[in-house]
Amino acid sequence: MDGTLGLLGGGGGGGGGGSSGASTNESTVSKVEVLEQDFVGMSSEATSYPAEAELELGLGLSLGGGAAVKAKPCTWGERGRILTAKDFPSVVSHGSSVPSRFTDRATAASVGPVSGTKRAADSVSQEGGSPTAVSQVVGWPPIRAYRMNSLVNQAKSQRAEEDKMIGEKDKSRDASKKKIYTKADLTAKEKCHLGFVKVNMDGVPIGRKVDLNAHSCYETLAQMLEDMFFRSTTTVSSIGSGGEKEQSTKASGSKLLDGSSEFVLTYEDKEGDWMLVGDVPWGMFLTSVKRLRIMRTSEANGLGPRFQERNDRQRSKPI
Amino acid sequence: MSEDDDRSPPLDLRGADIAESSSKTRNCSGVTGFVAGPGPSTMEFQAPYPDQVLENVLENVLQFLSTRRDRNAASLVCKSWCRVEALTRSELFIGNCYSVSPQRATARFARVQAVAIKGRPRFADFNLLPPGWGAHFAPWVIAMAKAYPWLEKVYLKRMSVSNDDLARLAESFPSFKELVLVCCEGFGTNGLAAVASKCRLLRVLDLIESEVSGGELDWIASFPESGASCLESLIFDCVEWPINFEALERLVVRSPSLKKLRLNRFVSIGQLYRLMVRAPQLTHIGTGSFSAPEGVAQDDPEPDYTAAFAACKSYANINAEQLKSVILHCHKLQTFWVLDSICDEGLQAVAATCKDLRELRVFPIDAQENTEGPVSEVGLRAISEGCRKLQSILYFCQHMTNEAVITMSNNCPDLEVFRLCIMGRHRPDHVTREPMDEGFGAIVRNCKKLTRLAVSGLLTDRAFNYIGKYGKLVRTLSVAFAGDSDMGLKYVLEGCPRLQKLEIRDSPFGDAALLSGLHHYYNMRFLWMSSCSLSPQGCQEIARALPRLVVETIKDENEERVDDTVGTLYMYRSLEGPRDDAPGFVTILQ
């Protein structure tokens, strides 16, 4: 783990010793080490911080996590423990107001700015398949809420676009408009539209689409999904999973189906229930599947009852 | 907006426009030597006195000054020059809407055709400013309606604009041609409908990253249905409401001059394609929230559409492979905004092909502080090696090394804008574990044209020492989670004579540092410091020392501070003193 500071808790931290003299590299590095130890220590204790539950941060910009932002733990599984003055032992002796500032920063960060949260909630809507974690600090990284929104909406609009295409298929049969659709891709896509379903993977903000008509059995589908999501560490899939590197699984047979992977493949059927993929005959699956989700195995226990919002799941998710 | 380092604003009053406006000016003010009157028949001849001759000469000469910096300089020469310059300025730029009142501005500049006004501080974009802070367009549009009935162009950034404001604008300016709203809010589709229906000469309607509320009026259908429209640019990708596509299609068909079209996500790819076919003259086209790479249009149309089409279609998902097939054609690409899903590999492809690249922005799909990311120093280095003409870069990443930044500083001497955002706060060089001081130091040292800088990662006061020492042309500086002590800020305030906009958050700079900039604050547009180590007393001292500075402290009502450090300080020079529209959470110190 590199010496990254301020990953947890509110702003402040890091090289901000506030000393009146110029700080040398050495002292900075030593502070880094001190804090690193604190971080390491904290991560193991994260689950035993019930008293700090109200110090949930979940602020700022989140992809689709606006409303219930407070409850979401961050990707590394810690519950945003806030740095306080006692985390900066080397700082306390200085006469400046810095130590108290850090404490206050901690307190301040714990309470709000809720207005920041609110704005995030207003502007960012819930979206299935959004990442599980949220930036801990308001306004960091500095990306306009509008742009964050648009990433969420990109995913949404793809869905809307699919719906629109269904409606347009009828209109497009007009003779005068026919030649517009000469582009092969477009026609093909429209025709096979109904075979495309969205696939989202836990921890990955952007979903993909697969054409179920292109498969005739579960194996090929699962293999394709594995290629799509688990191919390499530089793909999108590895980003959202909080730094855990996905092992590229090239073994024969699908790990997604046999339960040996960290993830399972599930689908939402016409009734809105989430089911494990592979239980029913392929043909029956095709007629009832609405969308797919690559779910963490830990979450898939007792699959069957309807899964409501991702928030609920994450609140109960053990870290 | 020559001084402005933001993305190129649309106002383009050069050459012809200036001559046009100046001739108008001359007609309005009368022929040389005559007392001005409504028409030649009522004039009496008077021998022109020397001063007037000089003024007329000046008028003729000054009309050719186009940049506001030149004009500002000319206006300082003497009263006569000031007066004449004011009469011939047709493009008015207000960098901070509170620095001057609409009345004062319109009184001085009598013949303005185009106005640009900026409001909220930039960090408001990142939820660091509670809503309702201010920057209302209303007083401006009311004053301009009286003073500039011939007004043609309005450009607003980070202003609060209401539907009423838009309606008033639509009704007050019969010659109105261009409306550009960037990062604005407070209005809805009803306001747009007013503009669309009443501004018959409308050429440009650009809504960029603005928040638009809904309304019952169909604004696209509000454009006049008959006759050709003058529309040249229509951008509304930020409008989060469905639009009437048939009306849009009809509009596009009767807009022969339409070049730029950016639609929102409610227009499907199929519909977009239909429009493209109906309007072959389009040079910029996009959909959703990210548009196709601009500048591709210089190539011949066929690959252009392929590129634009493919890019639009899979923008959010575009990975290195997908990009490679497209970017091969884009030799002339100058401006490229992209998501980091293309990875370092994609950036290498860009570097290999786009030798003319001037501006690059790489945004993160996943804006969290993770330990891994798809782009890194590898991509930055590749870009620096391939795109030697790079002038502006905004780069989000998780990791960086000093070495790559230094390499870029050596390879890209034309850099004017360098904004590197290492998303992990306080993160050092991930190879050497050192602070990122040397990298940014090299940038300010080697990039002699640098005017805008945003720093990140682990930075000590040394980085700021470098900036103060070498960043002599820096006008805009953004700092977050950086520095060790007051010295950092002092270096910058004492070292950067051109500094105009300084925004700092979460850095340990205190009152002493703030005081060290007293000599400079009147030369700045603003200073923003949030979550630093300032006290109300320190800010008060500044306010007392500099009466023409408006010193606002902003308290986030949801934040409870045990001690009395200032949450946010926002201060700016102003001719008007404290504003009267400040909300409750703003305290203006005096």
Interface residues (C-beta under 8 A of the other chain):
Chain A: M1 D2 G3 T4 L5 G6 L7 G11 G12 G13 G14 G15 G16 G17 G18 S19 S20 G21 A22 S23 N25 T28 V29 V32 G60 L61 L63 C74 T75 S96 S97 V98 S100 R101 T103 D104 R105 T107 A108 V111 G112 P113 V114 S115 G116 R119 A120 S123 P131 A133 V134 S135 Q136 V137 V138 G139 W140 P141 P142 I143 R144 A145 Y146 R147 M148 N149 S150 L151 N153 Q154 A155 K156 S157 Q158 A160 E161 K164 M165 E168 S172 K177 I180 Y181 K183 L186 E190 P205 I206 R208 T233 T234 T235 V236 S238 I239 G240 G242 G243 K245
Chain B: F123 D125 F126 N127 L128 P130 P131 C183 E209 S210 E211 C238 E240 R265 F266 S268 I269 G270 Q271 Y273 R274 V277 G288 S289 F290 Y315 A316 N317 N319 L339 S341 C343 D344 E345 F363 P364 I365 D366 A367 Q368 E369 N370 T371 E372 G373 P374 F396 C421 M423 G424 R425 H426 R427 P428 H430 R433 E434 P435 L458 L459 T460 D461 R462 S478 A480 F481 A482 G483 D484 S485 D486 M487 R505 D506 S507 P508 G510 S531 S533 S535 D556 E557 N558 E559 E560 R561 V562 D563 T565 G567
